[in-house]
Amino acid sequence: MKRHSARRTLVLVLGLLLAVLMLASDVEARKKNKKKDKKTKPAPVTATPQESASDLVAPSAAAREADRYLNAFDTEAARRALDAASEEDAWTVTARGRILEQKRDYEAAIAELNRAADLDTRNPVPLLFLGDSYSYSNKRSSADAAYSKAEARARDLLEAKANDPDALYFLGVAQQRQRGFEEAAATLERARSLRPGDSTILYQLGVTRFYQDQFQAAFDRLSEALDKNSGIAYAYYYRGLAAAKLERKDLLFNDLDRFVKMAPDAPEAATAKQILDSFS
């Protein structure tokens, strides 16, 4: 997706920081132009909810532990957590696919996540991560197809069990990934009303508000998420970008520095490092 020439510029002192943040945030272009953009991706790391209220088979203890490490971008700890797993269910295979994604082995991740999606045809989560892996591989049409299937599965869960906070969360993330930010925000707010202390719901709601240019709301929701769980690496990244929009350069620096230290090999780490280097 090409950037629109009318993009509102960030109010920052350093010219390099301005350029980098414009590269990092393509929200306005997404709203005005649906063409493919190889430089930016939707919010990565689709953390799963902390509790389970849905009728899906619950993840094993090993899969839950791996999920916690993956959210913190501690890929090797996640791998070690899964070494003890005897299950080969959708949750465990999804976690293995996420490990491959974090190692940037996207083709292997796609194969594993497709396998996870077939293991449980009701579970939207493998398809959400599958869409992310396709997106990182610059296969936008395949990503959109995976997100659309995830949305359909989430709606089926809601039809079977109305006001299921897990299903609402899955639906909201699928809508966000398809750039339906207004619908995603409304869905995630419903999920938050049912489970107000869930850090993953707060995180994705904060990211959605960022994409809507609601930077104070984004900052507030991401702060709430980090207060509940300081181990969501990308929450620091997006809160740092929101802080930039709010001219909070102290928080911008602190959050992006924390993100780089937690996730030095993440695709967005290069952008964060450029921003930090502009301060030196």
PASEBA-1860 file (N, C-alpha, C; in nm, 3 decimals):
! residues 280
1> MKRHSARR> 0.085/-0.117/0.000/0.000/0.000/0.000/0.089/0.123/0.000 ~ 0.073/0.209/-0.099/0.153/0.330/-0.106/0.103/0.432/-0.006 ~ 0.195/0.510/0.048/0.155/0.611/0.145/0.088/0.728/0.076 ~ -0.011/0.776/0.135/-0.085/0.890/0.082/-0.006/1.017/0.109 ~ 0.004/1.106/0.007/0.085/1.227/0.020/0.031/1.323/0.124 ~ -0.095/1.306/0.161/-0.155/1.396/0.259/-0.140/1.346/0.402 ~ -0.057/1.247/0.426/-0.038/1.194/0.563/0.001/1.305/0.658 ~ -0.064/1.308/0.771/-0.031/1.406/0.874/0.105/1.376/0.933
9> TLVLVLGL> 0.195/1.471/0.936/0.331/1.451/0.986/0.336/1.452/1.137 ~ 0.430/1.378/1.193/0.450/1.374/1.337/0.521/1.501/1.383 ~ 0.480/1.550/1.499/0.541/1.671/1.554/0.658/1.629/1.640 ~ 0.773/1.608/1.578/0.894/1.570/1.650/1.009/1.660/1.606 ~ 1.107/1.674/1.691/1.217/1.766/1.666/1.312/1.713/1.561 ~ 1.348/1.587/1.572/1.453/1.533/1.487/1.398/1.485/1.354 ~ 1.463/1.526/1.247/1.416/1.490/1.115/1.418/1.341/1.089 ~ 1.520/1.273/1.138/1.527/1.130/1.118/1.415/1.060/1.191
17> LLAVLMLA> 1.388/1.102/1.312/1.278/1.045/1.389/1.146/1.062/1.317 ~ 1.128/1.179/1.257/1.007/1.205/1.180/0.991/1.104/1.068 ~ 1.099/1.083/0.994/1.090/0.993/0.880/1.062/0.849/0.922 ~ 1.130/0.808/1.029/1.114/0.671/1.074/0.975/0.644/1.126 ~ 0.921/0.737/1.203/0.787/0.716/1.258/0.682/0.719/1.149 ~ 0.702/0.799/1.047/0.608/0.798/0.935/0.611/0.662/0.867 ~ 0.732/0.600/0.860/0.742/0.467/0.802/0.673/0.365/0.891 ~ 0.686/0.385/1.023/0.632/0.286/1.117/0.481/0.289/1.125
25> SDVEARKK> 0.417/0.402/1.099/0.272/0.412/1.116/0.206/0.441/0.982 ~ 0.137/0.342/0.928/0.073/0.361/0.797/-0.078/0.361/0.809 ~ -0.129/0.404/0.922/-0.273/0.393/0.946/-0.353/0.474/0.847 ~ -0.313/0.602/0.824/-0.394/0.686/0.735/-0.394/0.630/0.594 ~ -0.277/0.576/0.551/-0.271/0.519/0.417/-0.361/0.397/0.406 ~ -0.370/0.317/0.515/-0.457/0.201/0.511/-0.602/0.241/0.494 ~ -0.640/0.355/0.551/-0.779/0.398/0.541/-0.813/0.447/0.401 ~ -0.712/0.501/0.329/-0.741/0.568/0.203/-0.699/0.488/0.080
33> NKKKDKKT> -0.614/0.387/0.101/-0.561/0.315/-0.013/-0.543/0.171/0.025 ~ -0.608/0.076/-0.041/-0.603/-0.063/-0.003/-0.498/-0.142/-0.082 ~ -0.403/-0.071/-0.147/-0.301/-0.139/-0.223/-0.200/-0.201/-0.128 ~ -0.118/-0.293/-0.180/-0.023/-0.369/-0.099/0.090/-0.281/-0.050 ~ 0.128/-0.300/0.077/0.239/-0.227/0.136/0.337/-0.328/0.192 ~ 0.458/-0.330/0.137/0.557/-0.428/0.180/0.640/-0.378/0.297 ~ 0.625/-0.254/0.337/0.710/-0.198/0.440/0.653/-0.213/0.579 ~ 0.523/-0.216/0.591/0.463/-0.221/0.723/0.365/-0.336/0.731
41> KPAPVTAT> 0.341/-0.382/0.851/0.256/-0.497/0.874/0.155/-0.464/0.983 ~ 0.047/-0.542/0.990/-0.047/-0.521/1.101/0.018/-0.559/1.232 ~ -0.045/-0.517/1.341/0.012/-0.542/1.473/0.039/-0.690/1.493 ~ 0.165/-0.727/1.517/0.198/-0.867/1.531/0.171/-0.919/1.672 ~ 0.200/-1.045/1.690/0.190/-1.109/1.821/0.046/-1.107/1.874 ~ -0.035/-1.192/1.817/-0.175/-1.202/1.859/-0.183/-1.287/1.984 ~ -0.158/-1.228/2.099/-0.163/-1.303/2.224/-0.303/-1.358/2.247 ~ -0.310/-1.476/2.306/-0.439/-1.536/2.337/-0.487/-1.490/2.473
49> PQESASDL> -0.617/-1.489/2.496/-0.670/-1.440/2.623/-0.613/-1.516/2.743 ~ -0.611/-1.450/2.857/-0.553/-1.509/2.977/-0.642/-1.616/3.038 ~ -0.769/-1.607/3.017/-0.862/-1.704/3.071/-0.932/-1.775/2.954 ~ -1.017/-1.868/2.984/-1.090/-1.938/2.879/-1.235/-1.955/2.920 ~ -1.321/-1.888/2.844/-1.465/-1.901/2.870/-1.536/-1.970/2.754 ~ -1.462/-2.001/2.649/-1.526/-2.058/2.531/-1.537/-2.208/2.544 ~ -1.604/-2.268/2.446/-1.621/-2.413/2.444/-1.505/-2.484/2.374 ~ -1.404/-2.410/2.334/-1.287/-2.471/2.272/-1.211/-2.555/2.375
57> VAPSAAAR> -1.142/-2.656/2.326/-1.054/-2.732/2.413/-0.949/-2.638/2.470 ~ -0.929/-2.641/2.601/-0.834/-2.549/2.665/-0.691/-2.588/2.629 ~ -0.602/-2.491/2.615/-0.461/-2.522/2.590/-0.398/-2.592/2.711 ~ -0.300/-2.673/2.685/-0.229/-2.742/2.793/-0.144/-2.642/2.871 ~ -0.095/-2.686/2.986/-0.008/-2.600/3.067/0.117/-2.562/2.989 ~ 0.172/-2.655/2.911/0.292/-2.625/2.832/0.262/-2.522/2.725 ~ 0.146/-2.533/2.660/0.110/-2.436/2.557/0.086/-2.298/2.617 ~ 0.024/-2.293/2.735/0.002/-2.164/2.801/0.135/-2.100/2.841
65> EADRYLNA> 0.227/-2.182/2.890/0.358/-2.128/2.928/0.433/-2.077/2.805 ~ 0.426/-2.154/2.696/0.492/-2.111/2.572/0.433/-1.980/2.521 ~ 0.301/-1.968/2.532/0.234/-1.845/2.488/0.286/-1.725/2.566 ~ 0.304/-1.742/2.696/0.354/-1.633/2.779/0.495/-1.592/2.735 ~ 0.579/-1.689/2.708/0.715/-1.657/2.662/0.714/-1.594/2.523 ~ 0.626/-1.642/2.436/0.620/-1.586/2.301/0.574/-1.442/2.302 ~ 0.481/-1.408/2.392/0.438/-1.269/2.402/0.552/-1.178/2.444 ~ 0.644/-1.231/2.523/0.761/-1.156/2.566/0.876/-1.167/2.467
73> FDTEAARR> 0.853/-1.237/2.357/0.950/-1.262/2.251/1.071/-1.339/2.302 ~ 1.049/-1.422/2.403/1.153/-1.512/2.453/1.134/-1.646/2.382 ~ 1.181/-1.650/2.258/1.152/-1.762/2.170/1.212/-1.892/2.221 ~ 1.335/-1.887/2.269/1.400/-2.009/2.315/1.333/-2.066/2.439 ~ 1.289/-1.978/2.531/1.217/-2.027/2.649/1.087/-2.093/2.607 ~ 1.021/-2.039/2.506/0.898/-2.100/2.456/0.927/-2.239/2.398 ~ 1.035/-2.249/2.325/1.071/-2.379/2.269/1.096/-2.481/2.379 ~ 1.167/-2.438/2.483/1.195/-2.530/2.594/1.065/-2.571/2.665
81> ALDAASEE> 0.972/-2.477/2.677/0.845/-2.509/2.742/0.770/-2.617/2.665 ~ 0.779/-2.613/2.533/0.707/-2.711/2.450/0.778/-2.845/2.442 ~ 0.906/-2.849/2.481/0.978/-2.976/2.476/0.911/-3.081/2.564 ~ 0.846/-3.033/2.669/0.780/-3.126/2.762/0.637/-3.160/2.721 ~ 0.589/-3.098/2.615/0.450/-3.119/2.574/0.435/-3.251/2.500 ~ 0.340/-3.331/2.543/0.312/-3.457/2.475/0.198/-3.441/2.375 ~ 0.122/-3.332/2.388/0.007/-3.309/2.303/0.052/-3.262/2.163 ~ -0.031/-3.295/2.066/-0.013/-3.240/1.931/-0.146/-3.178/1.888
89> DAWTVTAR> -0.207/-3.102/1.980/-0.333/-3.038/1.950/-0.309/-2.904/1.882 ~ -0.419/-2.835/1.850/-0.409/-2.710/1.775/-0.329/-2.605/1.851 ~ -0.346/-2.599/1.984/-0.275/-2.497/2.063/-0.125/-2.520/2.060 ~ -0.084/-2.645/2.078/0.059/-2.677/2.083/0.124/-2.655/1.947 ~ 0.058/-2.699/1.841/0.113/-2.682/1.706/0.116/-2.533/1.669 ~ 0.014/-2.458/1.713/0.016/-2.313/1.690/0.137/-2.249/1.757 ~ 0.165/-2.289/1.879/0.283/-2.235/1.949/0.410/-2.269/1.873 ~ 0.420/-2.390/1.819/0.538/-2.425/1.740/0.547/-2.338/1.615
97> GRILEQKR> 0.433/-2.310/1.554/0.433/-2.221/1.439/0.476/-2.081/1.474 ~ 0.435/-2.033/1.590/0.476/-1.899/1.635/0.626/-1.893/1.659 ~ 0.683/-1.999/1.713/0.828/-2.004/1.733/0.899/-1.987/1.598 ~ 0.852/-2.060/1.499/0.912/-2.048/1.365/0.894/-1.908/1.308 ~ 0.777/-1.848/1.334/0.754/-1.711/1.286/0.851/-1.614/1.351 ~ 0.871/-1.628/1.482/0.963/-1.536/1.551/1.107/-1.557/1.506 ~ 1.138/-1.676/1.453/1.270/-1.700/1.396/1.277/-1.657/1.250 ~ 1.167/-1.603/1.200/1.154/-1.555/1.062/1.162/-1.667/0.958
105> DYEAAIAE> 1.133/-1.787/0.998/1.121/-1.899/0.905/0.974/-1.907/0.866 ~ 0.932/-1.814/0.781/0.790/-1.795/0.757/0.728/-1.911/0.680 ~ 0.801/-1.971/0.587/0.743/-2.082/0.512/0.714/-2.200/0.604 ~ 0.808/-2.230/0.695/0.785/-2.339/0.790/0.672/-2.303/0.886 ~ 0.667/-2.176/0.926/0.559/-2.132/1.016/0.424/-2.148/0.948 ~ 0.415/-2.111/0.822/0.290/-2.121/0.748/0.244/-2.267/0.741 ~ 0.337/-2.358/0.715/0.301/-2.499/0.707/0.250/-2.550/0.842 ~ 0.318/-2.511/0.951/0.278/-2.557/1.083/0.144/-2.497/1.124
113> LNRAADLD> 0.122/-2.371/1.094/-0.003/-2.306/1.133/-0.121/-2.357/1.050 ~ -0.096/-2.390/0.924/-0.201/-2.456/0.846/-0.238/-2.590/0.907 ~ -0.137/-2.663/0.955/-0.163/-2.791/1.020/-0.244/-2.771/1.148 ~ -0.209/-2.667/1.224/-0.283/-2.638/1.347/-0.429/-2.604/1.316 ~ -0.450/-2.526/1.210/-0.586/-2.487/1.173/-0.670/-2.608/1.134 ~ -0.607/-2.710/1.076/-0.679/-2.831/1.038/-0.705/-2.923/1.157 ~ -0.623/-2.912/1.261/-0.641/-2.998/1.379/-0.766/-2.963/1.457 ~ -0.806/-2.836/1.454/-0.929/-2.794/1.522/-0.997/-2.691/1.434
121> TRNPVPLL> -1.096/-2.736/1.360/-1.159/-2.651/1.261/-1.254/-2.548/1.322 ~ -1.267/-2.545/1.456/-1.348/-2.443/1.523/-1.261/-2.330/1.578 ~ -1.132/-2.352/1.593/-1.044/-2.259/1.662/-0.992/-2.151/1.567 ~ -1.021/-2.024/1.594/-0.974/-1.916/1.506/-0.826/-1.882/1.524 ~ -0.766/-1.920/1.637/-0.632/-1.870/1.671/-0.525/-1.911/1.570 ~ -0.518/-2.038/1.527/-0.415/-2.071/1.427/-0.425/-1.987/1.301 ~ -0.547/-1.953/1.261/-0.566/-1.874/1.139/-0.522/-1.730/1.157 ~ -0.536/-1.676/1.279/-0.488/-1.540/1.304/-0.337/-1.533/1.290
129> FLGDSYSY> -0.266/-1.630/1.350/-0.121/-1.633/1.337/-0.078/-1.668/1.195 ~ -0.156/-1.753/1.129/-0.127/-1.785/0.989/-0.133/-1.658/0.905 ~ -0.235/-1.577/0.927/-0.244/-1.450/0.854/-0.125/-1.362/0.880 ~ -0.078/-1.358/1.005/0.039/-1.277/1.037/0.162/-1.326/0.961 ~ 0.182/-1.457/0.957/0.298/-1.512/0.886/0.290/-1.484/0.736 ~ 0.171/-1.496/0.679/0.155/-1.459/0.538/0.186/-1.310/0.518 ~ 0.141/-1.227/0.613/0.164/-1.084/0.600/0.313/-1.052/0.603 ~ 0.386/-1.115/0.694/0.531/-1.094/0.700/0.600/-1.146/0.575
137> SNKRSSAD> 0.538/-1.241/0.508/0.593/-1.294/0.383/0.549/-1.212/0.262 ~ 0.478/-1.100/0.288/0.428/-1.012/0.182/0.329/-1.085/0.089 ~ 0.251/-1.176/0.148/0.146/-1.246/0.074/0.012/-1.195/0.125 ~ -0.023/-1.075/0.086/-0.137/-1.006/0.143/-0.269/-1.076/0.115 ~ -0.286/-1.128/-0.005/-0.413/-1.193/-0.037/-0.432/-1.319/0.047 ~ -0.324/-1.394/0.067/-0.332/-1.513/0.152/-0.357/-1.475/0.297 ~ -0.295/-1.366/0.341/-0.318/-1.318/0.478/-0.464/-1.282/0.497 ~ -0.520/-1.207/0.401/-0.660/-1.167/0.413/-0.753/-1.287/0.415
145> AAYSKAEA> -0.720/-1.389/0.337/-0.803/-1.509/0.335/-0.799/-1.579/0.471 ~ -0.680/-1.585/0.533/-0.669/-1.648/0.665/-0.746/-1.568/0.769 ~ -0.734/-1.436/0.765/-0.806/-1.353/0.862/-0.958/-1.366/0.844 ~ -1.001/-1.375/0.718/-1.144/-1.390/0.691/-1.197/-1.522/0.746 ~ -1.119/-1.629/0.731/-1.159/-1.758/0.787/-1.161/-1.753/0.939 ~ -1.064/-1.682/0.998/-1.062/-1.668/1.144/-1.187/-1.594/1.191 ~ -1.226/-1.491/1.117/-1.347/-1.417/1.153/-1.469/-1.508/1.148 ~ -1.478/-1.590/1.044/-1.592/-1.681/1.031/-1.597/-1.780/1.149
153> RARDLLEA> -1.482/-1.831/1.189/-1.480/-1.923/1.302/-1.521/-1.852/1.432 ~ -1.474/-1.730/1.450/-1.511/-1.655/1.571/-1.661/-1.629/1.574 ~ -1.720/-1.598/1.459/-1.864/-1.574/1.455/-1.941/-1.702/1.484 ~ -1.889/-1.816/1.439/-1.954/-1.943/1.470/-1.952/-1.969/1.620 ~ -1.841/-1.936/1.686/-1.832/-1.953/1.831/-1.934/-1.863/1.902 ~ -1.948/-1.741/1.852/-2.045/-1.649/1.913/-2.188/-1.694/1.889 ~ -2.212/-1.754/1.775/-2.348/-1.804/1.748/-2.383/-1.917/1.843 ~ -2.282/-1.999/1.875/-2.305/-2.110/1.967/-2.312/-2.064/2.111
161> KANDPDAL> -2.241/-1.954/2.142/-2.236/-1.906/2.281/-2.224/-1.755/2.278 ~ -2.337/-1.686/2.288/-2.338/-1.540/2.280/-2.259/-1.479/2.395 ~ -2.195/-1.366/2.365/-2.117/-1.291/2.465/-2.004/-1.372/2.526 ~ -1.947/-1.460/2.446/-1.826/-1.533/2.486/-1.708/-1.437/2.472 ~ -1.639/-1.400/2.580/-1.532/-1.301/2.568/-1.416/-1.348/2.481 ~ -1.387/-1.479/2.483/-1.281/-1.530/2.395/-1.319/-1.509/2.249 ~ -1.442/-1.550/2.214/-1.486/-1.537/2.075/-1.489/-1.391/2.032 ~ -1.533/-1.304/2.122/-1.531/-1.161/2.090/-1.390/-1.111/2.067
169> YFLGVAQQ> -1.298/-1.157/2.149/-1.158/-1.119/2.130/-1.105/-1.166/1.995 ~ -1.129/-1.294/1.962/-1.084/-1.346/1.834/-1.145/-1.268/1.718 ~ -1.274/-1.238/1.729/-1.342/-1.162/1.624/-1.282/-1.022/1.611 ~ -1.259/-0.956/1.724/-1.203/-0.821/1.719/-1.066/-0.817/1.655 ~ -0.982/-0.915/1.686/-0.848/-0.919/1.626/-0.859/-0.945/1.476 ~ -0.947/-1.037/1.436/-0.966/-1.065/1.293/-1.014/-0.941/1.219 ~ -1.104/-0.867/1.279/-1.152/-0.742/1.217/-1.039/-0.639/1.208 ~ -0.960/-0.629/1.313/-0.848/-0.535/1.311/-0.751/-0.569/1.200
177> RQRGFEEA> -0.719/-0.700/1.186/-0.624/-0.743/1.084/-0.675/-0.712/0.943 ~ -0.806/-0.710/0.928/-0.864/-0.677/0.797/-0.891/-0.528/0.782 ~ -0.836/-0.449/0.872/-0.841/-0.302/0.869/-0.981/-0.247/0.895 ~ -1.064/-0.326/0.958/-1.195/-0.277/1.001/-1.183/-0.225/1.143 ~ -1.115/-0.112/1.158/-1.074/-0.066/1.291/-1.193/-0.024/1.377 ~ -1.293/0.038/1.317/-1.409/0.082/1.395/-1.483/-0.040/1.450 ~ -1.505/-0.139/1.363/-1.573/-0.260/1.407/-1.489/-0.335/1.510 ~ -1.360/-0.341/1.488/-1.271/-0.411/1.581/-1.274/-0.346/1.719
185> AATLERAR> -1.270/-0.213/1.723/-1.273/-0.143/1.851/-1.402/-0.172/1.926 ~ -1.514/-0.170/1.856/-1.643/-0.198/1.921/-1.647/-0.341/1.975 ~ -1.595/-0.436/1.897/-1.596/-0.576/1.941/-1.504/-0.595/2.061 ~ -1.385/-0.536/2.055/-1.290/-0.552/2.166/-1.338/-0.480/2.292 ~ -1.412/-0.370/2.276/-1.471/-0.304/2.393/-1.574/-0.396/2.459 ~ -1.648/-0.469/2.378/-1.744/-0.567/2.434/-1.669/-0.674/2.512 ~ -1.559/-0.722/2.455/-1.480/-0.823/2.525/-1.423/-0.767/2.655 ~ -1.379/-0.642/2.651/-1.322/-0.580/2.772/-1.429/-0.564/2.880
193> SLRPGDST> -1.552/-0.533/2.841/-1.659/-0.517/2.940/-1.687/-0.647/3.012 ~ -1.663/-0.760/2.945/-1.687/-0.890/3.005/-1.566/-0.940/3.084 ~ -1.448/-0.893/3.045/-1.326/-0.935/3.112/-1.230/-0.816/3.120 ~ -1.259/-0.720/3.207/-1.186/-0.593/3.207/-1.039/-0.603/3.244 ~ -0.998/-0.709/3.311/-0.859/-0.718/3.354/-0.770/-0.797/3.262 ~ -0.818/-0.838/3.145/-0.739/-0.922/3.054/-0.641/-0.835/2.978 ~ -0.512/-0.856/3.000/-0.409/-0.771/2.940/-0.405/-0.786/2.789 ~ -0.436/-0.905/2.736/-0.428/-0.923/2.591/-0.541/-0.849/2.519
201> ILYQLGVT> -0.659/-0.846/2.581/-0.768/-0.768/2.524/-0.732/-0.619/2.527 ~ -0.678/-0.573/2.638/-0.637/-0.432/2.649/-0.529/-0.399/2.547 ~ -0.436/-0.492/2.528/-0.329/-0.470/2.430/-0.384/-0.452/2.289 ~ -0.466/-0.545/2.244/-0.518/-0.535/2.107/-0.613/-0.416/2.092 ~ -0.684/-0.380/2.197/-0.768/-0.261/2.191/-0.681/-0.137/2.179 ~ -0.569/-0.133/2.252/-0.477/-0.020/2.242/-0.418/-0.006/2.103 ~ -0.380/-0.118/2.044/-0.327/-0.115/1.907/-0.433/-0.066/1.809 ~ -0.555/-0.113/1.827/-0.664/-0.070/1.739/-0.687/0.079/1.751
209> RFYQDQFQ> -0.687/0.133/1.872/-0.702/0.277/1.891/-0.587/0.353/1.825 ~ -0.467/0.298/1.828/-0.354/0.361/1.759/-0.382/0.370/1.609 ~ -0.432/0.261/1.552/-0.464/0.260/1.409/-0.577/0.357/1.375 ~ -0.659/0.388/1.474/-0.766/0.486/1.453/-0.719/0.630/1.476 ~ -0.592/0.649/1.501/-0.537/0.783/1.533/-0.588/0.836/1.666 ~ -0.638/0.750/1.752/-0.682/0.790/1.886/-0.567/0.763/1.982 ~ -0.467/0.852/1.978/-0.339/0.821/2.040/-0.344/0.823/2.193 ~ -0.424/0.911/2.251/-0.434/0.910/2.397/-0.503/0.783/2.445
217> AAFDRLSE> -0.611/0.746/2.376/-0.680/0.622/2.413/-0.588/0.501/2.393 ~ -0.510/0.502/2.285/-0.415/0.394/2.261/-0.313/0.386/2.374 ~ -0.260/0.502/2.410/-0.161/0.507/2.518/-0.220/0.455/2.648 ~ -0.341/0.496/2.679/-0.405/0.456/2.804/-0.431/0.305/2.808 ~ -0.484/0.248/2.698/-0.514/0.105/2.699/-0.385/0.023/2.704 ~ -0.282/0.066/2.632/-0.155/-0.007/2.634/-0.089/0.003/2.771 ~ -0.104/0.116/2.836/-0.051/0.130/2.972/-0.123/0.035/3.067 ~ -0.254/0.025/3.052/-0.331/-0.068/3.135/-0.285/-0.212/3.110
225> ALDKNSGI> -0.262/-0.245/2.984/-0.216/-0.380/2.951/-0.082/-0.409/3.017 ~ 0.010/-0.313/3.011/0.142/-0.334/3.069/0.138/-0.334/3.221 ~ 0.045/-0.260/3.279/0.028/-0.266/3.424/-0.015/-0.406/3.468 ~ -0.097/-0.471/3.384/-0.144/-0.605/3.415/-0.040/-0.710/3.382 ~ 0.036/-0.685/3.275/0.133/-0.784/3.226/0.247/-0.712/3.156 ~ 0.359/-0.702/3.222/0.474/-0.631/3.166/0.549/-0.714/3.063 ~ 0.500/-0.833/3.033/0.568/-0.922/2.941/0.514/-0.923/2.800 ~ 0.439/-0.821/2.758/0.392/-0.813/2.618/0.485/-0.718/2.545
233> AYAYYYRG> 0.581/-0.772/2.473/0.686/-0.690/2.412/0.631/-0.582/2.320 ~ 0.536/-0.620/2.234/0.488/-0.523/2.136/0.402/-0.414/2.198 ~ 0.356/-0.433/2.320/0.282/-0.325/2.387/0.375/-0.205/2.409 ~ 0.503/-0.231/2.436/0.599/-0.122/2.451/0.623/-0.051/2.317 ~ 0.628/-0.129/2.211/0.651/-0.071/2.079/0.538/0.025/2.041 ~ 0.414/-0.022/2.054/0.302/0.062/2.013/0.277/0.176/2.112 ~ 0.303/0.153/2.240/0.289/0.265/2.333/0.396/0.370/2.306 ~ 0.516/0.327/2.266/0.619/0.422/2.229/0.580/0.507/2.110
241> LAAAKLER> 0.519/0.445/2.010/0.473/0.521/1.893/0.360/0.616/1.930 ~ 0.270/0.570/2.018/0.163/0.658/2.065/0.220/0.775/2.144 ~ 0.323/0.748/2.227/0.387/0.854/2.303/0.449/0.958/2.211 ~ 0.503/0.914/2.097/0.559/1.008/2.000/0.452/1.102/1.947 ~ 0.337/1.046/1.916/0.226/1.127/1.866/0.179/1.227/1.971 ~ 0.197/1.192/2.098/0.154/1.280/2.208/0.268/1.369/2.255 ~ 0.381/1.366/2.183/0.500/1.446/2.216/0.557/1.411/2.353 ~ 0.546/1.285/2.392/0.605/1.237/2.517/0.734/1.164/2.483
249> KDLLFNDL> 0.839/1.242/2.453/0.963/1.181/2.403/1.033/1.098/2.508 ~ 1.014/1.131/2.637/1.077/1.051/2.742/1.020/0.910/2.741 ~ 0.888/0.899/2.731/0.825/0.768/2.728/0.851/0.696/2.596 ~ 0.859/0.773/2.489/0.893/0.716/2.359/1.027/0.642/2.369 ~ 1.127/0.710/2.423/1.260/0.650/2.433/1.258/0.529/2.525 ~ 1.197/0.541/2.642/1.197/0.431/2.739/1.127/0.307/2.683 ~ 1.012/0.328/2.617/0.936/0.214/2.568/1.006/0.145/2.451 ~ 1.059/0.222/2.357/1.125/0.159/2.243/1.255/0.092/2.285
257> DRFVKMAP> 1.323/0.150/2.383/1.443/0.086/2.435/1.407/-0.048/2.500 ~ 1.299/-0.051/2.574/1.254/-0.176/2.637/1.216/-0.277/2.530 ~ 1.147/-0.234/2.426/1.107/-0.324/2.319/1.229/-0.386/2.251 ~ 1.329/-0.305/2.219/1.449/-0.356/2.152/1.522/-0.457/2.240 ~ 1.526/-0.430/2.369/1.593/-0.523/2.459/1.516/-0.655/2.472 ~ 1.384/-0.648/2.469/1.303/-0.769/2.478/1.300/-0.846/2.346 ~ 1.296/-0.775/2.235/1.274/-0.838/2.105/1.374/-0.786/2.002 ~ 1.505/-0.807/2.025/1.606/-0.750/1.933/1.598/-0.804/1.791
265> DAPEAATA> 1.539/-0.923/1.776/1.531/-0.983/1.642/1.395/-0.967/1.577 ~ 1.305/-0.895/1.640/1.173/-0.872/1.581/1.185/-0.786/1.456 ~ 1.099/-0.806/1.358/1.106/-0.725/1.236/1.099/-0.575/1.263 ~ 1.020/-0.534/1.363/1.005/-0.392/1.392/1.121/-0.336/1.474 ~ 1.211/-0.422/1.520/1.322/-0.375/1.604/1.412/-0.279/1.527 ~ 1.429/-0.300/1.397/1.514/-0.211/1.317/1.459/-0.069/1.318 ~ 1.326/-0.056/1.304/1.264/0.076/1.310/1.285/0.140/1.447 ~ 1.264/0.060/1.552/1.281/0.113/1.688/1.425/0.156/1.711
273> KQILDSFS> 1.522/0.081/1.659/1.663/0.116/1.678/1.697/0.246/1.603 ~ 1.640/0.264/1.486/1.663/0.389/1.413/1.613/0.508/1.491 ~ 1.497/0.493/1.551/1.441/0.601/1.632/1.533/0.630/1.750 ~ 1.576/0.524/1.819/1.663/0.542/1.936/1.797/0.603/1.895 ~ 1.851/0.560/1.781/1.978/0.615/1.735/1.970/0.764/1.706 ~ 1.851/0.811/1.669/1.836/0.952/1.638/1.849/1.039/1.762 ~ 1.842/0.978/1.881/1.860/1.052/2.004/2.005/1.058/2.048 ~ 2.091/0.976/1.988/2.230/0.968/2.034/2.319/1.070/1.963
END
